Amino acid sequence: MNNDTLEIAYQVRGFRRKLYVPMPEWPGCIVEQDDNLDVTLRIVESGLTVDTDLASLVAFADARVRQLVLAWEFQFGHRLQLTRPNIAWPSFPDQDGTITIADTVLVSDFAEAEIVFAPPPEQIPQVPLGAERWIRTFVEAGDFSDYVEEQLRRHYLVIEELWDTYASKLDAVDQVRREDIGLIRHFVSHAECSSKKVVQFISTHLPSAIVSGKSKPTVRFDRLSTEHRNFVARYEVDSGRIARKLIELAIKDLQTIP
């Protein structure tokens, strides 16, 4: 019996709410979400022949789904887990159709997802794979909801890498805020910090961080202090916002590359 269809199944875990209401109807892609809120994607390619390069089709589908999951991760700010549990291969005369358990394709670890309850976009969301490095760093911050300093540090890794390229496209407020965030990053990244600029800034805004009895002015971040965590949290909001802006600008550039 002839079967000219290739069907590749992917599973995305980490969602805690419905992804879309209603579920999307994207051409060539079936999207389902079960009672455990895990999402199954089925990429379907029909009308194939014995001469079709199946390996290339699977590789293309893998990349396409990775781009989709990247878009979801960037939207939610959390990591998700992607696997490819099986492939249903086409069968032609003298060939047996079979269901093959494929190697797992791991994109990233477990994540939470925000409630969406939004209608699906008309087209499959896609993020260029060239942005994967920045998005991975950005969404890792979502793993540290109880450690605001870790969130700010990851945001700053993105800011540090993309700033020189895109800083001119941000407004004056963000320019100043980035300088402050850089000082906070130094403050939370050392057991004690005696950098003149950092000490001056922190001493002015958070006097309780001053370490007494030192030969030179020194400040220290106390992770057990609610006052210190709340102080850093005010800058973490902006570090996440600026990092997201920079990634969005970088994605636009990647999308214009032929």
N, C-alpha and C positions, 0 to 999 in steps of 0.2 A: 504494500500500500504506500502510495506516495504522500509525503508530508513536506510541504515547502516552507514551513514556518520555523523560525528560531525564537525561542522564548527564554529570556534571562530573568531570573528572580533575584531581587535584592531585599534585604531587610534593614531597616533603620530603627534603632532603639534609643530610648532616652527621653521620649516625649511623655509629658504628664497631663496633657490636655488634647482635645481634638485639634488636629493640624488645620484643616479647612472645613467649613460648612457652607455649601455641600462639598464633597470631594471633587477634585478636578477631573476633567475629561481631556487630557492632553493626547494628541495624536501619537500613536505608537507607544504609549506609556499608560499602564493601568495602575492606579494608586488606591490602596486599601489601608484602613486602620482598624485593628482588631480591638477586642475588649480590654486587652492589656496596654492599648495605645501604641503598640509597635506598628510601624508603617511598612507595608510590603509594596515594592515597586516591581512591575513586570514590563520589561522592554520587549516588544514584539516586532519582529521583522518577517514579513511575508513575501511570497513570490520569489523565493530563492531557487537557485538551480545548483546542479552538481558542481558547477564551476565557481560558485560564490566563495569568496575568501572569508570563511567563517571566523577565523582567528582575528582578522582585522575588524569584523563587525563586533565581536565581543570586546576587543580592546577599545573601540570607539564608544560602546555602551558603558564600559567601566569608567571612562573619562567623563562621559556625559553625566553619569550618576554622581561621581565625585564632585563635579561642579555644582550639581543641585544640592548636595548635602553641605557643601561649603557655603552656599547661599543661605541655607537654613541656619547653619551655625552662626554665620555673621549676623543674620537677622535677630536671632535669639540671644547671642552672646554666650552660648554654652556649647560644650562639646557633645557630639552624638557618636553613635557607634554604627558603622556600616559593614554588613557582611553580604557575600554573594552565595547563598546556600545551594543553588542548583541551576542547571541549564538544561532545557529541553531542546535537543538538537533536531534539525530536519532529517528526514529519511527519504532516500530515493531508491529506485530499482536496484537490487543487489546490495542494498545497505539496510541495516537494521536501525530503526529509531530507538533512542535510549534516553533515559534521564541520568545525567552525570552529576555527581556531587563534586563541585568545583572547589578550588582552594579558596579559603576565606580572604576577602579583601577588606582589610582593616583600615578605616580612616582615622578614628580617634576613639577615646575612651567614653565611658558613661557620662551623660549630661542631663541636667534638668532642661525643661523647655517652658517658655512663658505661654500663658493662655493666649490663643489667637482668635478663634471663632470668627475668622474673616473669610470672605469668598476667595477662591483660588485665583491666581493670575491667569490670564489667557494663555500665556506661554510658560514653559518650564523655566523656573528661575535658574540662572546660570552665573557662576563666578569664574573668571579665568583661573586656571590652575597656577598661573604665575603668582597669584595673590595668596596661595595656600600658606606660605611661610608666615605672613603677617597675620592672617586670620587665625591660624593655629595658636600663635602667641596671644592674640587678643582674646580668644574665647577661653584660653586656659584660666584667665582671671575669674571666670565663672565658677571654677573649682574652689575658690577661696573666699566664699561669702562671709566667713567669720574672721578673715584676716585682710583687712582693708589695705595694709601696707603691701601685701603680696599682689593684690589687684593693681595698685598703682605702679608697682615695679614692672609688671608685665605690660601695662599700657605704655610705660615709658620706653621699653625696648622698641616698641613700634614707632613711637614718636621720634626717638633718637635716630632710627634708620631712615625714616622718610622725611624728616624735618627739612633738611637742606634742599630737597627737591621741591617741596610743596609749601614751604612756610610763606612764601610771597602771596599765596592764594587765601591765606587766613587773615582775619581782621586784626586790628591793633590790640583788642582785648585778649584774643587768644595768643598773640605774640607775648604779651606780658605774662599771661597765665602760664605759658609754657616755661618761662624762666622760673616762676615760683614752684611749679611742679618738679623741675629739675633739682631745686634745692631740697624739696621734701624727699625726693628719691634718695639723695645723699643722706639725709637725716635718718631715714628708716633702714638704710642698708649697712650701717656700721654700728658696732657695739657702742662706740662713742665717736663723736665727730667734732673736729676742731677747725674745720675749714672756715676761714674768716667770713665769707659770704653766708654760709649756712648758719653759723653761730649768730650773726647779726640778724638774720631773718627770723630764726626760731626764737631767739631771746626776745624779740619785739612782740611776736605773736603768741608764743607759748612759754612764758617765763618759768613754768614749773619743770621745763626740760633742761634747765641750766644745771650743770654738775658743779657742785662747790668743791673747793679744796684743790683745784687743778692749777698748774703753773701757767697755763694759757686757757682762755675761755673755751669751754667745751659744752656740748649739748648731748643728750641721750634720749632716744625714743624708748618709752616704757610701754611694752605691749599689754601690760596688765592694767594700765591706766585708761579709764573710760574717757577722760579728758583728752589724752593723747590720741586715742583711736578716733574720737569724734573730730579732732582737729585735722587729722590726715584724711578722714572721710570727705571733708569739704573739698579737698583737692582731687580726691579720687574720682568724684563725679565729673570734673573737668578733664582729668587725664583720659577717662574713657571716652568722653565726647570728642576730644581732639584726636585721639588715636583713631576713632571711627571715621572722622572727617578725612584724615590723611589716607586711610585705606580706601575710602570711596574715591578720592582723587586718583590714587594709584590704579585702581580698578578701571576707571575711565580711560586712563592712558593705555592700559593693557588691551582694552577692548577696541582701541583705534589702531593697534598694530596690525598690519596686514598679515 
